Each structure stands twice: as C-alpha cells, then as structure tokens.
Amino acid sequence: MRTLRTQVCIAGGGPAGIMLGLLLARAGVEVVVLEKHADFFRDFRGDTVHPSTLDIIDALGLRESFDAIEHRPLDALDAVVNGVRVHAIDFRTLRGANRILTLMPQWDLLDLLADAARSEPSFTLVMGADVTDVLRAGSRVSGVQATTDAGTLRVDAALVVAADGRGSTLREAVGVVPAVTGVGIDVLWFRVPEPATRVPDTLAWLSGSGMLITIPRPGYFQCGLVVGKGTFGAIREDGIDAFRMRVARAAPPIASELGAVASFDDVKLLSVEINHLRRWWQPGLLFIGDAAHAMSPAFGVGINYAIQDAVAAARLLVPALGDGPAAIDRACAALQRRRALPTRAMQRIQQVVHRAIGRPRARILHNPPTRSERIVLRVAIPIARRLLPRLVGYGFRPERIESGDRPTLAA
C-alpha cells in the first residue's frame, strides 16, 4: 500500500475540488487532490462560467490563459417562449469588469485550473484514484483510502474535503444522507451540429411541445430536453423518430440537424435533483460543492456555487490548519454558516422555476398572451431584467479574491 501524508486531502477533481486545491497550494498548504477518472473529459457537465467566476479567474492571474481557450461569451441570455423571443437577462447592466457569461466546456476549465495548481510545490494531483473509504483516528476522520491502477493508495491528512459530487462516495462512507427536495423533471442530453443557417444564441425554447436547452459550443449545440421525471423509459419505447420529432417541435431551427441523433445511445439521462446536507462537516471531514448541495441545471449556477464554496473554504481554512483539530472544525462550521443560506436561497428559486416549467398545460405556452397577460409582462419583464443579471451572474453572497502577485482571499 502506497501512503501519502498531507495537510488537506480533497476527494474529487471537479470545480470545487480543483479550485480549493489551487487556492490552498498558493497559500503554501500541502494538499493532495484525488480524481477518480484518468482525465477531466465529461461531455455532460455544466459549461456556464458566470461573472462571479470570471472575477476569480482575473484575480488569480489566469485570464490570459482562459481567453486562449475557445469559448462562447454571451452578454445576454435569450429564451423563445411560444415563438416569441424574450431578451430575459442582459449582463451588460452589471457593474464591474465582467459583464458577460461565457460557455466553456468544463474539462477545459478544469485543465486550466489544474495546470495552474501543478506549478505550486505543495500541490499534488493524483488522477485515476477512486476514493473508497475514510480512515479514522478515534472519532475523527484522518484520511482516505483509494484504489488506483498501481494498487491501494492511503492518504493521511489533517482534513479531508469531500468534493466528489452529488453521488459522493465519502458521504456514503460516513453514513450521511442529504435532505432531498422533490423535483418533477429530468433532462435528456444530446448534441447536434450547428445549423448552416445561424441560430441566434438561445439558451431555452419553451412551448406547448416542451422545453429545450441549447448550449452553443464550437461547431455544435449541446442540447437538453426537459421531460417529466421517470418518463425516459416510455420515451425510449416510443422510438428515436418520435424523440426527434418532439425536439423538432420544441425548437424548429435545429430540426434539420436532428439526424445526428442516430439512436438513444446518443442520449444521456440527467436525473435532476436538488438536495442539501443539514450538516456540512464532521470532525476531520468537510463537504463542499455538489457533495454538500446538489443544484439543478436551472440558470447553470452549479459550477459557480461550487467555486464560491472553495473560495470561502480556503479563506477560513488557511489560518486554521496550523492551529490544530479544534480550529479546523470551527472553520468548517463557519463555512457552513457562510455558504448554506446563499445556497438554499438559490435552490428555492430553482424550485420555483421547476414548478413553472413543469406545467405543460400553461396557457401561455400554447397561445399568444392575452391583453391582461401582456400588461403583466410589460411590468414584470423590466423588473426581472434589473434583478436577474445580478441574481444569475453573482448569486447570493458572492465570494471574491483580492488580486495581486499572490492573491488574498477577501471576506
């Protein structure tokens, strides 16, 4: 058995884990990150990088490298509702340097952060290390055990951070069960080539035929069809032709490209879930990101809330790690106090969105708005345009980093 000893061991190489590893290493903390896959390539991970995360990228001195990666900046988010284009969110109304949202494949973002972290002497990233269990010293978590191609790996640490996603192995290992919020939808992910006739950037198409998410990537669209929870089996039984027709009705401009979806092998089910832990930590163990609070795809905020967890965790942990177990536990408790309320507030807004899109018989999705509905929309849309850019771009209680040669973690 190979053994590593470190101050902090992070299970999971997603946005929360890699960002926390980078920040801790830049502060001189010894950190080991264990990622169970051999690379970061996952085709159905979130792509949206919000202004809050772009601010952090800037502060870390990584913007030039970020901009060198192919991505799609958007200064506004449109939706098409029953054939009517709605300019729902305009990030140009924000203050500050970053008044855009950008779409970048998550694997490219993770590679960027990991490459920056590898330049720090106190950072170690082990790919292909599948964490299977925790180690204990009395009642305290003192490390983890993982399987690798080279055999079993043991990592002893003053603190273990579970950043291993919504299906967290470490959560299961210590018997923690999240509180689950009922969500009545799932998403079927697939890709189609970008049509020859340019389609305006549109993140959502809503009508009586359904709701389709279209994320523009270089040369193709990553698409997500919103369906009722548990209905994928029936959709498969209806056949791939019926599926393609359903998508074409929802978003006619991409109908010509749906032949690229040859079979249901090209369709992946994302089971949408919102959950949260009532307690984010145990002695020697901290949960962050999706392991602490799984977000839905609504507004694409999952990456950004995970990264904000990491920034807040680094700020609280760096001064505590040298002061012993009690100080570390106090820092973990402080992190939950800081981040739980903003996260739950966003999850509640996502629930409202789910209830709205889960009403397929909503009249406005089948017919033009009535006179009274148009009056309501004239009042509601300007208000939403002022509030939504801030809500989506930064969320509740955004975390910041003060820029400089060695960025400091601002409160």
N, C-alpha and C positions, 0 to 999 in steps of 0.2 A: 504494500500500500504506500503510495506517494503521499507525503504530508507537506502542506504549506502553512505558514503562520503569518498572520497579518492583523492589522488593527480592525479593518472592516472587510467583511466578505459580502458581496452583493450577488444574489441569485437572480439571474435574468438580465439579458443584454438588450432590452428594449429601450425606449426613450428615457424612462425614469432611471433605469439601472446604469446606462452608459453616461448620462448626464451627471448623475451623482458621483460615479467613479471619476469622471473628469474633474469635477469641482473639488472633490476631496484630495485627489492627487495634486492638483495645483496648489492646494493649501499645505502640502507636504505630508498628508496622511497616507500610510501604507494601505492599499486597497487592492483586493482581488475580485474581479468580476467573472462569473461563470455563466456562459451561454450554452444552452444545450444543443443548438444547431451548429453546423460547420460554417455557416455564413449567415448574413442578415437577410437574404432574399426571401421575402414572403409576398406573394402577389396580391394578397387581400388584406393588407394592413393599411391603416389610415395614411393619407397623403397631405392633409392640410396643415400648413405651418402658419400660425396666426401672428399678428403684430407683436404680441407679448413674447413669443419665442424668437422672433426676428430681433427684438431688442436685446435678448440674452445672447444671441449669436453675435451681434455687434459688440457687446461688452466683452465677450470672450476673445475678440480679435479674429473671428473666423469668417467675417462677411465676404472677404475677397474669395476665399476658398468655396464658400457657399454659393456665391454668384457664378462661379466657374462650372457648377453642376447644372445640367439642363433642368429647367423647372418652368412653371407657368404662373407668373404673377397676375393677380386679379385685384383691381381696385374696387370692384363691385360684384355682388352676387345677385344673379337674376333667377327668378322662377317663372315658369309658364303655367298659369292657372286657367284651365278650361280654354286654352288657346290664346289667352291674354298674357303678354309679357309684363312682369312686375319687377321693377328695379328695387329689390327688397332691402339690400344692405349696401351702403356706399361708404367704404372705408376712407375715402378722401375727406370725410368730415372729421376724422380723428386729428388730434394734435400729436406732435412728435414726428420723428424721422420716418417711421414705418407706418404708412397709411395704405397698406396692401395686405392681402392674404396671398400666400403662394402655395402652389401644388407641386410637391416634390415627392417622388417615391420614398417611402420610409427607409428602405435599405440604403439609399444614398445619404440620407441624413445621418443614419447610424454609422455608416462608414466614415463620414466626416468627423463626427464626434469621437469615434474610436481611434482614428488616426491621430487626432489632437491629443488624446489621453495617452497614447503609447509613447509620446515624446517625454512624458513625465516619468522620472526614475522610480517613483513609488507606486506606479500603476502596473497591474498585471491583468491581462485578459486571456482567459482560457476558453477557447471555442470547443464545441463538441463535448462539453462537460454537463451531464444531465444530473442535476441535484435530486437526490432521492430521499434524504432524511436529514434531520438535525442531530447534532451532538449536544450532550448536556454535561454540565458540571453541577451536580445537585439539581436545584430547581431552575437553574439558569441555562439558556441556550448558549453554547460555547463554540459552535462551528457547524459545519455541514459535511455530509458525505455525498460524493458524486461518482458517477460511472463515466469513464472515458474509453477511447479506443486502446489506450495504454494500460487500462486497468482501473482500480478504485483510487479515487482521489479524496483525501481528507484535508479540510481547511479549518484550522483553529483560528478564532477571531474574537476580539472583544465585543464586536457587534455583528450580527447577521442581519442583512436587509433583504427582505423578500420583495423583489421587483419582477416576479415571474408570472405576471399576467392574471387574467380572470380565472384561469384554471390552475391557480397556484398550488404547486406540489407542497411547498412549505406550509401553506395554510392547512392542507390536509394532514401533514405530518404532525402538527401540534393540535389537531382537533378543533380548529376554528372554523365556524360556519358563518358565512355572511348573511345579513338580512336581505332578502330578495324582494324587489318591487315588481309586481306583475306588469309585463309588457305584452301587448297583444299582437306584435308584429315580428316578422323575421325579414331578412334581406337576402336575395339571391344575387350573387356577384358573378359577373362575366365581363368579357371585353369584346369590343367591335372596332374595326378600323375607323379612323376618322373619315367622314364622308368627303367626297371630292368637292361638293358644294359646301362651303364653310358654314358651320352651325355656330351661331353666337354662343359664347360661354354661358352655359345654363346648368346650374347645379341640381335643379329639380323640375320635373314635369308632373303636374297634378291635374287629373281629370277624373271623370267617372270610370275611365278604363284602368285607373291605378295611379301609382306614383313611381317614377323612375328617377334615380340619381345618375347623373352623367359627369364623371370627373375627367377633364381633359388631361391626357398625358401625351408625351411626344409621339405622334403618329397614330394614336388610338384613344378610345374612350374606355375608362373603367366604369362599368355600369352596375347599378344596384336596383333591382326591382323589389319594392316593398310588398310583402304578402302577409296574409294572416298567419299568426303563429301556428305551427304544426301542420300547415297545408302543403308543404313541399311534396309529400308523398302523393297526394292527389294530383298535383300539377305534373309530376312525372308520369303518372298513369295516363294523363290526357295527351302526352306526347310532345316532342320537341317542336313540331309545327304549330301546335296550339300555343306553346310558350312564346315562340317568335311572334305570332300574331298578337298576342297580348302586349308584348313590348312595343310592337309597331303602333298599336292603337294609343298607347300611353305617350310615345314620343315619335310621331311620324317622320321627323327629319333624319332619323337614323335607320329607318326601315330598310333602306337599300343595302345596308351592311350586315343585316342580321343573319345572312347565310354563313357568316364566320362562326356562329354558334352551332356547331355541327351536331352536337348531342349533349346530353346532360353531364357528360364528362367535362364539358367546358363551363359548367355552372357550379358554383360553390355556395353552400348554405352558411350564412352567418346567423346564428341564433342570438337574437338581440336580448340583452339582459341588463338591467340596472340593479346593482347591489352595493352594499357598503358594510364594512366591519363596524361593530359597535365599539370595539377597542382595537386600535391600530398597532398595539405593541404588547409584548411580554418581556420579562427580564432577559436581555440579551438579543431580542428579536424585534425588528420593526417592519411593518408592511407599508408600501407606498405604491402609487400608480394603480393600475387595474387590480392588483392583488388586494388593495385596500378599498377600492371603489370602482367597480366596472361602470363605465359610461356607455350610453347608446351612441349610434353614429350621428344623432341629431346635432347639427352645427359643426360636426367634425372636431370637437374640442378635446377628445381623449388624449392625443399626443401632448397638447399644451398644458392640460391639467397635470399630467404625469411629470412633465418637465418642471412645472411650478412646485410640485411636491419635492422634487430633487433639489431645487434651489433652496427652498426653505429648510429641508433636512440638512443640507451642507452647512448652512448658516448656523443652525442650532448645534450640530454635532461637533464641528471643528473645535470649539472651545471646551467641549465636554469630554472628548475622548481621552484627554490626558489626566482627567480628574477621577477616574475610577468608575465602577459599575453603577453606583447610585446616581452620579451626574449624567451618565449616558441614558439611564432610564428616565430621568427628569427631562432630558432633551427630547426623547421620544414622545413623552406625554405632551410636551409643549408643542411639538409638531402637529399632533392630532388636534390640539386646541386651536391652532392657527389655520389648519387646512380643512378640517372636517366641515365646518359651516359653509365656506365657499363652494365646496364640492357638492354638498347636499342641496344647496340652493340651485345650482346648475342642473342637477339631476331632477329636481322638481319641475323646472322649466321644460326639460326634455320629456317628462311625463305628460305635461300639457300638450306638447307637440304630438306625441304619440296618440293621445286621445283624439286630437283633431284629425289626424290623417287616418285614424282607424275607423272613421265614419264614412264608409263608401257611399252611403245614400245622401250625403250632404248635398243639398240642392244646388249650391253654387258650383259644384264640380260637374254638374250635368247641364246647367243652363246659364245664360248670361245673368249677371247680377240685376236684381230688381232696383227700382228707384231708391227705395229705403236702404238697400244694401250698398248702393253706390255712395249715398250720403255718409254712411258709417265708414266706408273705405276711405273717403276723402278726409275724414277726421283721423282715422286710425293710422293710415299709412305715413303721413308726415311725422306723427309721434314715434312710430316704430323706426322710421329712418334716423331719428335722432338717438334713440336708445340702443337699437340693435348693433350698430358698429362697435360701440363700446362693450356691450354685453358679449358679443361673439369674439371680438378682437382681443379683449383683455380678460373678460370674465370678472368674477368677484375676487377682490383682494389679490391682484397680480403680484408676483414676486419679481424683484429686479436685482441686477448685479451692477455695481459701480465699475465703470470701465477704467482701464489703466494697464500698465505693464503686467501686473498680476492682479486681475480683477478682485475686488472685495465684494462680499455678499451684503447688500444693503437691506435694512429692515423695511 
